């Protein structure tokens, strides 16, 4: 019997090559009955069998099935763009996911997926099948390829692809060279925002955003949308992304992001993405300097929203926050000023199908992406598709993504400031003290509290995403920021006279802004970034805790971000697709500066009896990136609010992080320098 990974990964490869073309470098053949073939290929069924079905090592037989009615999927053209932000696309994807979830077993799912594959939009098929595979009990461990593996055109300079095809066509596989993907190919150094291109256009960061929305879809069958604290996770993942981005701006001499609050103001920042969809040869449109939003009337795309709609939804959400309650669809008051309020608000703002009143509070976040994504052609006069910010696989490349999400984060902050500051009882851990906190590189005699960053050149295999391309591996190299591995060393005293359990929470934040001015705590608090969170057993007396940077509860390692390269070395029983949700580890730290930029590193040990939801082992079944991604089929593993202890406002008398920690012996702050070396090191 064909391995379940093989049959479904084959269906996700080379998405626009017909299914009857062998996959897995010619070794996998789907024995497609004539009834499965599209109208174009059905007259040639026997000839296709003879031509393509003879040499493959593995053949997958397919039964005759009752053809489903896929007319609803015509809303998304076969080779056009697909966006999870667009309501009509969401509805189609939801129906397709339901179709795949409803198949009785993996054989039936395979047959249905084969029939659907060549009839619907490629990214739509990939999204719907991936979501279904992740949420079915019989396919949950299928290794979902990354979007880079399936659609490399979203992340790579188009000039790379002709070189890859030339290399693959003319050179034997063992002798092929890797083609270099250039850095900073979207603008010149004269553009200030280009200083952050290495961060915004980082392949790993964009894959993280895509995969998070795959795990937490906003719309679809209720059983895949309704996950524990998904609305709060939407808030927290994006809030932490914004904090990281602003810290990176400071390191590059750029100011804090200005929230795009006034939708009628011109947008001075431009973005020219220079990436092309291979499915139809169309480039993602550019956004020119000082463009302004107009009402969106894309009748053909089913996207109709006015600026006044956006303003009305915003005012209603702010009114709900200020009142302390939302109005449900059955006109009940739903309290917001409690621990669950941020979860409700996250689903309202996004807006997911779990919104308490989607009709009244609207579709603010998603339509923000739509109205910005079509800023160049809001009424379809020029038949242009959406820009990169209108597509969740590419949205983080565009500077305006961060302006929009700064506005979204400010809405959440308005809610958070209504909540009472944490009390001493909520912050303290009686009889537990952090005596020392150091950070050190993982090499002998390294100085303490100095971390290093540099450029790293890595390789990815793009062969499985090149439709009608040569067989075999086609490698490309790309350059990204990286840090030298390091460890946290924490000394903790337990004076209770008995064993205690605690949660270690590690954050860092900037000490100064882009001008070198010290940040007041009210600003620094919003920029505190979670680095790690883990449970420890504290014996009576002195305890020494050593935690490596690659164990972070926020990140996943390089091999899982770019999993097509090293998939064969990973154990087959990993819950592979859920494993790949997480911030890329190579982006754990900010770039720093050549002279060493100083940051505040913060550690806290909180009382596990107040934190516990249910016990779990972070070393088992992909629980390691739970801070951003939660746990599959389980509750979020921390009873505290996400971002605790920095998610709430503090008294005005607290002017610095040291003021905040001073009353609590279970907290400690250590200044750490991050030193950047402008050199490129090849990945081993």
C-alpha positions as CSV (number, residue, x, y, z in Angstrom):
1,X,0.0,0.0,0.0
2,X,1.3,3.5,-0.9
3,X,2.6,5.5,2.1
4,X,0.0,8.1,3.1
5,X,2.6,10.8,3.0
6,X,3.6,9.9,-0.5
7,X,0.1,10.0,-2.0
8,X,-0.9,13.3,-0.6
9,X,2.5,15.1,-1.0
10,X,2.4,14.0,-4.7
11,X,-1.0,15.8,-5.1
12,X,0.5,19.0,-3.6
13,X,3.5,19.1,-5.9
14,X,3.8,21.1,-9.1
15,X,0.2,22.4,-8.6
16,X,-0.5,23.2,-12.3
17,X,0.9,20.1,-13.8
18,X,-2.0,17.7,-14.5
19,X,-2.3,14.9,-12.0
20,X,-1.6,12.3,-14.7
21,X,1.9,13.6,-15.1
22,X,4.1,11.5,-12.8
23,X,5.2,13.1,-9.5
24,X,8.2,12.6,-7.1
25,X,10.7,12.9,-9.9
26,X,8.8,10.5,-12.2
27,X,8.4,7.8,-9.5
28,X,4.8,8.3,-8.5
29,X,1.9,7.8,-11.0
30,X,-1.8,8.4,-10.3
31,X,-3.8,5.9,-12.4
32,X,-6.4,8.4,-13.4
33,X,-9.5,7.0,-15.0
34,X,-10.9,8.8,-18.1
35,X,-13.8,10.0,-16.0
36,X,-11.4,12.1,-13.9
37,X,-9.8,13.9,-16.8
38,X,-10.8,17.4,-17.7
39,X,-12.6,18.0,-21.0
40,X,-9.4,19.0,-22.7
41,X,-7.6,15.8,-21.9
42,X,-10.4,13.2,-21.9
43,X,-10.2,12.4,-25.6
44,X,-6.5,11.4,-25.1
45,X,-7.0,9.2,-22.1
46,X,-5.4,6.0,-23.5
47,X,-2.5,7.9,-25.1
48,X,-1.8,9.6,-21.8
49,X,-1.7,6.3,-20.0
50,X,0.8,4.9,-22.5
51,X,3.0,7.9,-22.4
52,X,3.1,8.7,-18.7
53,X,2.2,5.5,-16.9
54,X,4.9,3.1,-17.9
55,X,8.0,3.9,-15.9
56,X,6.8,5.0,-12.4
57,X,7.8,2.7,-9.5
58,X,4.6,3.5,-7.6
59,X,1.1,3.5,-9.0
60,X,-1.9,4.7,-7.2
61,X,-5.2,3.1,-8.5
62,X,-8.3,5.3,-8.3
63,X,-11.9,4.1,-8.3
64,X,-14.7,5.6,-10.3
65,X,-16.6,8.2,-8.2
66,X,-19.6,10.3,-8.4
67,X,-18.3,13.6,-9.7
68,X,-19.0,16.5,-7.2
69,X,-20.5,19.7,-8.4
70,X,-17.7,22.2,-8.3
71,X,-19.5,25.1,-9.9
72,X,-19.1,27.2,-6.7
73,X,-15.3,27.1,-7.1
74,X,-15.5,29.0,-10.4
75,X,-15.5,32.2,-8.3
76,X,-11.8,31.8,-8.1
77,X,-10.4,31.4,-11.6
78,X,-8.2,28.4,-12.3
79,X,-5.0,30.4,-12.8
80,X,-5.8,33.6,-11.0
81,X,-5.1,34.8,-7.5
82,X,-6.5,33.3,-4.4
83,X,-6.7,35.2,-1.1
84,X,-8.0,34.1,2.3
85,X,-8.9,37.7,3.0
86,X,-11.6,37.9,0.3
87,X,-15.1,36.8,1.5
88,X,-16.0,35.0,-1.7
89,X,-12.7,33.1,-1.7
90,X,-13.3,32.2,2.0
91,X,-16.7,30.7,1.2
92,X,-15.3,28.6,-1.7
93,X,-12.4,27.4,0.5
94,X,-14.8,26.5,3.3
95,X,-17.0,24.4,0.9
96,X,-14.0,22.7,-0.5
97,X,-12.6,21.9,3.0
98,X,-16.0,20.5,4.0
99,X,-15.9,18.3,0.9
100,X,-12.5,16.9,1.8
101,X,-13.4,16.5,5.5
102,X,-16.5,14.6,4.5
103,X,-14.7,11.8,2.7
104,X,-15.0,8.5,4.6
105,X,-11.4,7.3,4.5
106,X,-8.0,8.2,3.0
107,X,-8.8,6.2,-0.2
108,X,-11.9,8.2,-0.8
109,X,-10.1,11.5,0.1
110,X,-7.4,10.6,-2.4
111,X,-9.9,10.0,-5.2
112,X,-11.8,13.2,-4.5
113,X,-8.6,15.3,-4.3
114,X,-7.4,13.9,-7.6
115,X,-10.7,14.7,-9.3
116,X,-10.8,18.2,-7.8
117,X,-7.1,19.1,-8.3
118,X,-7.1,19.8,-12.0
119,X,-10.4,21.7,-12.0
120,X,-9.9,24.4,-9.4
121,X,-7.4,27.2,-8.6
122,X,-4.0,25.9,-7.5
123,X,-3.4,27.8,-4.3
124,X,-7.1,27.3,-3.4
125,X,-6.7,23.5,-3.8
126,X,-3.4,23.6,-1.8
127,X,-5.0,25.6,1.0
128,X,-8.2,23.6,1.2
129,X,-6.5,20.2,1.1
130,X,-3.8,21.2,3.5
131,X,-6.4,22.4,6.1
132,X,-8.4,19.3,5.7
133,X,-5.3,17.0,6.0
134,X,-4.3,18.9,9.2
135,X,-7.8,18.5,10.8
136,X,-8.7,14.9,9.8
137,X,-7.7,12.2,12.4
138,X,-6.5,9.8,9.6
139,X,-4.3,12.3,7.8
140,X,-3.1,14.6,10.6
141,X,0.5,13.4,10.3
142,X,0.8,14.0,6.6
143,X,3.8,16.2,5.9
144,X,2.4,19.4,4.4
145,X,4.9,20.9,2.0
146,X,5.8,24.6,2.7
147,X,4.3,27.2,0.4
148,X,7.8,27.9,-0.7
149,X,8.1,24.3,-2.0
150,X,4.7,24.6,-3.8
151,X,4.7,28.2,-5.0
152,X,8.3,29.5,-4.9
153,X,7.3,32.4,-7.2
154,X,5.8,34.2,-4.1
155,X,9.2,34.6,-2.5
156,X,11.9,34.6,-5.2
157,X,13.2,37.2,-7.7
158,X,11.7,36.0,-11.1
159,X,15.1,36.2,-12.7
160,X,16.1,33.1,-10.8
161,X,13.6,30.7,-12.5
162,X,15.0,30.8,-16.1
163,X,18.4,30.0,-14.6
164,X,17.0,27.1,-12.6
165,X,15.3,25.7,-15.7
166,X,18.5,26.1,-17.7
167,X,20.5,24.3,-15.0
168,X,17.9,21.6,-14.7
169,X,17.6,21.0,-18.4
170,X,21.2,21.0,-19.4
171,X,23.1,19.7,-16.3
172,X,22.9,16.3,-14.7
173,X,21.4,16.4,-11.2
174,X,24.6,15.6,-9.3
175,X,26.5,18.4,-11.1
176,X,23.9,21.2,-10.8
177,X,24.9,24.4,-9.1
178,X,22.7,26.4,-6.8
179,X,21.3,29.6,-8.2
180,X,21.6,32.6,-5.9
181,X,18.5,34.6,-4.9
182,X,19.7,38.3,-4.6
183,X,19.1,40.3,-1.4
184,X,17.2,43.6,-1.5
185,X,16.1,43.3,-5.1
186,X,12.9,45.4,-4.6
187,X,14.4,48.9,-4.2
188,X,17.6,50.9,-4.0
189,X,19.3,52.1,-0.8
190,X,17.9,55.6,-1.5
191,X,14.6,54.3,-0.1
192,X,14.7,54.4,3.7
193,X,12.2,51.5,4.2
194,X,14.6,49.3,2.2
195,X,16.8,49.0,5.3
196,X,14.2,46.6,6.6
197,X,13.8,44.6,3.3
198,X,15.9,41.7,4.7
199,X,13.4,41.4,7.5
200,X,10.1,42.0,5.7
201,X,11.0,39.8,2.7
202,X,12.6,37.1,4.8
203,X,11.2,33.8,3.4
204,X,10.9,32.2,6.9
205,X,8.9,35.1,8.3
206,X,6.4,35.0,5.4
207,X,6.1,31.2,5.7
208,X,5.4,31.6,9.4
209,X,2.5,34.0,8.6
210,X,1.1,31.7,5.9
211,X,1.3,28.6,8.1
212,X,-0.2,30.3,11.2
213,X,-3.3,31.2,9.1
214,X,-3.4,27.6,7.9
215,X,-3.5,26.3,11.5
216,X,-6.0,29.1,12.5
217,X,-8.3,29.8,9.5
218,X,-10.7,32.6,10.1
219,X,-13.5,31.0,8.1
220,X,-14.5,27.5,7.4
221,X,-16.3,24.6,9.1
222,X,-16.8,25.4,12.7
223,X,-14.8,22.4,13.9
224,X,-11.6,23.7,12.4
225,X,-12.1,27.4,13.3
226,X,-13.2,27.0,16.9
227,X,-9.9,26.5,18.7
228,X,-9.1,27.5,22.3
229,X,-8.2,31.2,22.5
230,X,-7.8,31.6,18.8
231,X,-8.9,35.2,18.9
232,X,-6.4,36.0,21.6
233,X,-3.7,34.2,19.6
234,X,-4.6,36.4,16.5
235,X,-4.0,39.4,18.7
236,X,-0.8,38.1,20.4
237,X,1.0,36.7,17.3
238,X,0.5,39.9,15.4
239,X,1.3,42.1,18.5
240,X,4.6,40.3,18.9
241,X,5.3,40.6,15.2
242,X,4.8,44.4,15.5
243,X,7.0,44.6,18.5
244,X,9.8,42.7,16.7
245,X,9.4,44.9,13.6
246,X,9.6,48.1,15.6
247,X,12.7,46.9,17.5
248,X,14.3,46.1,14.1
249,X,13.5,49.6,12.9
250,X,15.2,51.1,15.8
251,X,18.3,49.0,15.1
252,X,18.4,50.3,11.5
253,X,17.9,54.0,12.5
254,X,14.2,54.1,11.6
255,X,11.4,55.4,13.8
256,X,8.5,53.5,15.2
257,X,5.8,52.5,12.7
258,X,3.1,55.1,12.3
259,X,-0.3,53.5,12.6
260,X,-2.5,53.8,9.5
261,X,-5.4,55.1,11.5
262,X,-6.8,57.7,9.1
263,X,-7.9,55.8,6.0
264,X,-8.4,59.0,4.0
265,X,-4.7,60.0,4.3
266,X,-2.3,59.4,1.5
267,X,0.3,56.6,2.1
268,X,3.8,58.0,1.5
269,X,5.5,54.6,1.5
270,X,5.6,52.8,-1.8
271,X,6.3,49.1,-2.6
272,X,7.3,47.5,-5.8
273,X,7.3,43.7,-5.1
274,X,8.9,42.4,-8.3
275,X,7.4,39.0,-8.0
276,X,5.4,37.2,-10.6
277,X,2.7,34.5,-10.4
278,X,3.9,31.7,-12.6
279,X,0.3,30.4,-13.0
280,X,-0.7,33.3,-15.2
281,X,2.5,35.3,-15.8
282,X,1.0,38.3,-14.0
283,X,3.1,40.4,-11.7
284,X,1.9,41.5,-8.3
285,X,1.0,45.2,-8.8
286,X,3.1,47.9,-7.3
287,X,1.8,50.5,-4.9
288,X,3.2,54.0,-5.8
289,X,4.2,56.8,-3.4
290,X,1.4,58.8,-1.9
291,X,-1.5,56.7,-3.1
292,X,-4.8,57.1,-1.3
293,X,-7.5,54.6,-0.7
294,X,-10.8,54.7,-2.5
295,X,-14.0,52.8,-2.0
296,X,-13.5,49.2,-3.2
297,X,-16.0,48.0,-5.8
298,X,-14.6,44.9,-7.3
299,X,-17.9,43.5,-8.4
300,X,-16.4,40.7,-10.4
301,X,-14.3,39.6,-7.4
302,X,-17.2,39.9,-4.9
303,X,-15.2,42.5,-2.9
304,X,-17.2,45.6,-2.2
305,X,-16.3,47.8,0.8
306,X,-16.3,51.5,1.3
307,X,-14.0,53.6,3.5
308,X,-17.1,54.6,5.4
309,X,-17.8,50.9,6.1
310,X,-14.4,50.6,7.6
311,X,-14.8,53.7,9.7
312,X,-18.2,52.6,10.9
313,X,-16.9,49.1,11.9
314,X,-14.0,50.7,13.7
315,X,-16.2,53.1,15.6
316,X,-18.5,50.3,16.7
317,X,-15.6,48.2,17.9
318,X,-14.2,51.1,19.8
319,X,-17.6,51.8,21.3
320,X,-17.8,48.2,22.5
321,X,-14.4,48.5,24.1
322,X,-15.3,51.8,25.8
323,X,-18.6,50.4,27.0
324,X,-16.9,47.2,28.3
325,X,-19.3,44.9,26.3
326,X,-20.1,43.9,22.8
327,X,-23.6,43.5,21.3
328,X,-24.2,39.9,20.1
329,X,-26.2,39.0,17.0
330,X,-29.2,38.2,19.3
331,X,-28.8,41.6,21.0
332,X,-27.3,40.2,24.2
333,X,-24.5,42.1,26.0
334,X,-21.3,40.2,26.0
335,X,-18.8,41.4,28.6
336,X,-15.3,42.4,27.4
337,X,-13.7,43.6,30.6
338,X,-12.6,40.2,31.7
339,X,-9.9,37.6,31.0
340,X,-11.9,36.3,28.0
341,X,-12.5,39.8,26.5
342,X,-9.3,39.8,24.4
343,X,-10.3,36.5,22.8
344,X,-13.8,37.8,21.9
345,X,-12.2,41.0,20.6
346,X,-9.6,39.2,18.5
347,X,-12.4,37.3,16.7
348,X,-14.4,40.5,16.2
349,X,-11.5,42.5,14.8
350,X,-10.0,39.8,12.5
351,X,-13.0,39.0,11.8
352,X,-13.4,35.3,12.1
353,X,-16.6,33.3,11.9
354,X,-16.6,33.3,15.7
355,X,-17.3,37.0,15.9
356,X,-20.1,37.7,18.3
357,X,-21.8,39.8,15.6
358,X,-20.2,39.7,12.2
359,X,-23.0,41.7,10.6
360,X,-22.7,44.6,13.1
361,X,-18.9,44.7,13.7
362,X,-18.0,43.9,10.2
363,X,-14.9,42.5,8.6
364,X,-12.3,45.1,9.6
365,X,-8.9,43.4,9.5
366,X,-9.5,41.3,6.4
367,X,-11.0,44.1,4.4
368,X,-8.1,46.3,5.5
369,X,-5.9,43.9,3.6
370,X,-8.4,43.9,0.7
371,X,-8.8,47.7,0.3
372,X,-5.0,48.2,0.6
373,X,-4.3,45.3,-1.7
374,X,-6.5,46.8,-4.5
375,X,-5.4,50.5,-3.9
376,X,-4.0,50.6,-7.5
377,X,-7.3,49.4,-9.1
378,X,-10.2,49.6,-6.7
379,X,-13.0,49.2,-9.3
380,X,-11.2,46.7,-11.6
381,X,-11.0,49.3,-14.5
382,X,-7.6,48.0,-15.4
383,X,-8.2,44.3,-14.7
384,X,-5.3,44.2,-12.2
385,X,-5.2,41.6,-9.4
386,X,-4.5,42.3,-5.7
387,X,-1.1,43.5,-4.5
388,X,1.1,41.5,-2.1
389,X,-0.7,42.9,1.0
390,X,-3.9,41.3,-0.3
391,X,-2.4,37.8,-0.1
392,X,-1.5,36.3,3.3
393,X,1.4,34.4,1.7
394,X,3.1,37.7,0.7
395,X,1.5,40.4,2.9
396,X,4.5,40.8,5.3
397,X,6.7,41.9,2.4
398,X,5.0,45.3,2.2
399,X,5.7,48.2,4.6
400,X,2.0,49.0,4.7
401,X,1.2,45.7,6.3
402,X,2.9,47.0,9.5
403,X,1.2,50.3,9.3
404,X,-2.2,48.5,9.1
405,X,-1.3,46.1,11.9
406,X,0.0,48.9,14.1
407,X,-3.5,50.3,13.9
408,X,-5.1,46.9,14.7
409,X,-2.7,46.6,17.7
410,X,-3.7,50.0,18.9
411,X,-7.3,48.9,19.0
412,X,-6.4,46.0,21.2
413,X,-4.3,48.3,23.4
414,X,-7.4,50.4,24.0
415,X,-9.1,47.4,25.4
416,X,-6.1,46.3,27.5
417,X,-5.8,49.8,29.1
418,X,-9.3,49.3,30.6
419,X,-8.1,46.3,32.6
420,X,-6.7,46.8,36.1
421,X,-2.9,46.6,36.5
422,X,-1.6,43.3,37.8
423,X,-1.5,43.2,41.6
424,X,1.5,42.3,43.7
425,X,-0.2,39.0,44.4
426,X,-0.5,38.3,40.7
427,X,3.1,39.1,39.9
428,X,5.0,37.7,43.0
429,X,6.0,34.1,43.7
430,X,6.4,33.7,47.4
431,X,9.7,32.2,48.6
432,X,11.2,32.1,45.0
433,X,13.9,34.5,44.0
434,X,16.0,34.9,40.8
435,X,19.5,35.5,42.1
436,X,21.4,35.7,38.8
437,X,20.5,35.9,35.0
438,X,23.2,35.7,32.3
439,X,23.2,35.0,28.6
440,X,26.2,33.3,27.0
441,X,27.2,32.0,23.5
442,X,27.5,28.3,23.3
443,X,31.3,28.2,23.0
444,X,34.0,27.9,25.6
445,X,35.1,31.1,27.4
446,X,32.6,33.3,25.6
447,X,31.9,36.6,27.4
448,X,28.6,36.9,29.2
449,X,25.8,39.1,27.9
450,X,27.2,39.6,24.4
451,X,25.3,38.0,21.5
452,X,26.3,37.9,17.9
453,X,24.4,38.2,14.6
454,X,25.5,37.9,11.0
455,X,24.4,37.0,7.5
456,X,23.9,33.3,6.7
457,X,23.7,31.8,3.2
458,X,21.3,28.8,3.1
459,X,19.9,26.5,0.4
460,X,16.4,25.5,-0.6
461,X,15.1,23.0,-3.1
462,X,12.6,24.7,-5.5
463,X,12.2,21.8,-7.9
464,X,8.8,20.6,-6.7
465,X,7.3,24.0,-7.4
466,X,8.3,24.4,-11.0
467,X,5.5,23.3,-13.2
468,X,6.6,21.5,-16.3
469,X,10.2,21.9,-15.2
470,X,13.1,19.4,-15.3
471,X,13.0,16.5,-12.8
472,X,15.2,16.4,-9.8
473,X,16.5,18.9,-7.3
474,X,16.8,22.5,-8.2
475,X,18.6,24.4,-5.5
476,X,18.7,28.1,-4.8
477,X,20.7,29.9,-2.2
478,X,19.4,32.9,-0.2
479,X,20.9,35.1,2.5
480,X,19.2,35.8,5.8
481,X,20.0,37.2,9.2
482,X,21.2,34.6,11.8
483,X,22.5,34.6,15.4
484,X,25.2,32.5,17.1
485,X,23.5,29.9,19.3
486,X,23.4,30.9,23.0
487,X,22.0,29.8,26.3
488,X,20.2,31.4,29.2
489,X,21.8,30.7,32.6
490,X,19.5,31.4,35.6
491,X,20.1,30.9,39.3
492,X,16.9,30.6,41.3
493,X,16.5,30.1,45.1
494,X,13.6,28.2,46.5
495,X,13.2,29.2,50.1
496,X,10.0,27.3,50.7
497,X,11.6,24.3,52.2
498,X,9.8,22.0,49.7
499,X,9.8,21.4,45.9
500,X,7.9,24.0,43.9
501,X,7.1,24.2,40.2
502,X,7.4,27.5,38.3
503,X,7.1,28.9,34.9
504,X,10.2,30.7,33.5
505,X,9.2,33.6,31.3
506,X,12.0,35.3,29.2
507,X,11.5,38.5,27.3
508,X,13.7,41.2,25.8
509,X,13.0,44.8,24.9
510,X,14.8,47.9,23.5
511,X,16.4,50.3,25.9
512,X,16.4,53.2,23.4
513,X,14.7,54.4,20.2
514,X,16.3,55.1,16.8
515,X,17.9,58.3,18.1
516,X,19.4,56.7,21.2
517,X,16.9,58.2,23.6
518,X,15.9,56.1,26.5
519,X,12.4,54.7,26.2
520,X,10.0,55.3,29.0
521,X,8.4,52.1,30.4
522,X,5.0,52.9,28.9
523,X,6.6,52.6,25.4
524,X,9.1,49.9,26.2
525,X,6.4,47.7,27.7
526,X,4.6,47.4,24.4
527,X,7.8,46.4,22.7
528,X,8.7,43.5,25.1
529,X,9.2,40.4,23.0
530,X,8.7,36.9,24.4
531,X,11.8,34.7,23.8
532,X,10.9,31.6,25.8
533,X,8.5,30.1,28.3
534,X,9.0,26.8,30.0
535,X,8.2,24.9,33.2
536,X,10.8,24.1,35.9
537,X,10.9,22.0,39.1
538,X,12.6,24.0,41.8
539,X,14.2,22.0,44.6
540,X,14.5,23.5,48.0
541,X,17.6,25.8,48.1
542,X,19.7,26.8,45.1
543,X,18.8,25.8,41.5
544,X,20.7,26.4,38.3
545,X,18.7,26.5,35.1
546,X,20.4,26.3,31.6
547,X,18.2,26.8,28.6
548,X,19.4,26.8,25.0
549,X,18.2,29.4,22.5
550,X,17.0,26.6,20.1
551,X,14.6,25.4,22.7
552,X,12.5,28.5,22.5
553,X,8.7,28.1,22.9
554,X,8.2,30.7,20.2
555,X,10.4,29.4,17.4
556,X,10.8,26.4,15.2
557,X,14.2,25.3,13.8
558,X,15.4,26.0,10.3
559,X,14.8,22.4,9.2
560,X,11.1,22.8,9.9
561,X,10.7,26.3,8.4
562,X,12.3,25.1,5.2
563,X,11.3,21.5,5.6
564,X,11.7,20.2,2.0
565,X,15.4,20.3,2.4
566,X,15.7,18.1,5.5
567,X,12.4,16.2,5.6
568,X,14.1,12.9,5.1
569,X,16.1,13.2,8.3
570,X,13.0,13.8,10.5
571,X,11.1,11.1,12.2
572,X,8.1,10.0,10.3
573,X,5.8,10.0,13.4
574,X,6.1,13.7,14.0
575,X,2.8,15.7,13.6
576,X,4.6,17.4,10.8
577,X,2.2,20.0,9.7
578,X,1.5,21.4,13.2
579,X,5.2,21.2,13.9
580,X,5.8,23.8,11.3
581,X,3.8,26.6,13.0
582,X,6.2,28.9,14.7
583,X,8.5,31.9,14.4
584,X,11.6,31.0,12.4
585,X,14.5,30.5,14.8
586,X,17.0,32.4,12.7
587,X,14.8,35.5,13.4
588,X,14.8,35.0,17.2
589,X,17.0,38.1,17.8
590,X,17.1,41.5,16.3
591,X,20.1,42.5,14.1
592,X,21.7,44.8,16.7
593,X,24.6,47.0,15.5
594,X,28.3,46.7,14.7
595,X,29.3,48.3,18.0
596,X,26.8,46.3,20.0
597,X,23.3,47.6,20.7
598,X,22.1,47.1,24.3
599,X,18.8,45.6,25.1
600,X,17.0,44.7,28.4
601,X,16.6,41.0,28.9
602,X,14.0,40.1,31.5
603,X,13.4,36.8,33.3
604,X,10.5,36.0,35.7
605,X,9.6,32.8,37.5
606,X,5.8,32.7,38.1
607,X,3.8,30.2,40.2
608,X,2.9,27.2,38.1
609,X,-0.1,26.5,40.3
610,X,-1.5,29.8,38.9
611,X,-0.3,29.1,35.4
612,X,-1.3,25.5,34.9
613,X,-4.0,24.5,32.5
614,X,-3.1,20.9,31.9
615,X,0.3,19.3,32.0
616,X,2.1,18.7,28.7
617,X,5.6,17.8,27.6
618,X,7.1,20.4,25.3
619,X,9.5,17.8,23.8
620,X,6.7,15.6,22.5
621,X,4.6,16.0,19.4
622,X,5.5,19.5,18.3
623,X,4.6,21.3,21.5
624,X,7.7,23.5,21.3
625,X,6.3,26.6,19.6
626,X,3.2,26.8,21.7
627,X,3.5,30.5,22.6
628,X,2.4,31.5,19.1
629,X,0.7,28.3,18.0
630,X,-0.9,26.7,21.0
631,X,-1.2,22.9,21.2
632,X,-3.1,20.8,18.7
633,X,-6.5,19.5,20.0
634,X,-5.7,20.9,23.5
635,X,-6.2,24.0,25.4
636,X,-3.6,26.8,25.3
637,X,-1.0,25.7,27.9
638,X,-0.9,28.9,30.0
639,X,-3.7,30.3,32.2
640,X,-2.2,33.8,32.2
641,X,-3.1,36.3,29.5
642,X,-0.8,36.1,26.5
643,X,2.0,38.6,27.0
644,X,1.8,38.5,30.8
645,X,3.3,40.4,32.7
646,X,3.6,43.1,30.0
647,X,0.2,43.1,28.4
648,X,-1.4,45.5,30.9
649,X,-0.8,49.1,31.8
650,X,1.0,50.0,35.0
651,X,0.9,52.9,37.4
652,X,2.3,56.2,36.2
653,X,4.9,56.0,39.0
654,X,6.7,53.1,37.1
655,X,9.1,54.9,34.8
656,X,11.4,52.0,33.9
657,X,11.6,48.3,33.6
658,X,13.8,48.3,36.8
659,X,11.0,50.2,38.6
660,X,8.6,47.5,37.5
661,X,10.8,44.6,38.7
662,X,12.1,46.2,41.9
663,X,9.4,44.9,44.3
664,X,9.6,41.4,43.1
665,X,12.5,39.0,43.8
666,X,11.2,36.5,41.3
667,X,12.1,38.9,38.4
668,X,15.5,40.1,37.2
669,X,16.7,42.3,34.3
670,X,20.1,42.0,32.6
671,X,21.5,44.3,30.0
672,X,22.7,42.4,26.9
673,X,24.6,43.7,23.8
674,X,23.8,42.3,20.4
675,X,26.7,42.8,18.0
676,X,26.2,42.5,14.3
677,X,29.0,41.4,12.0
678,X,28.5,42.3,8.3
679,X,29.8,39.1,6.9
680,X,28.1,36.1,5.1
681,X,28.7,32.6,6.5
682,X,27.5,29.6,4.5
683,X,25.2,27.2,6.4
684,X,27.0,24.0,7.3
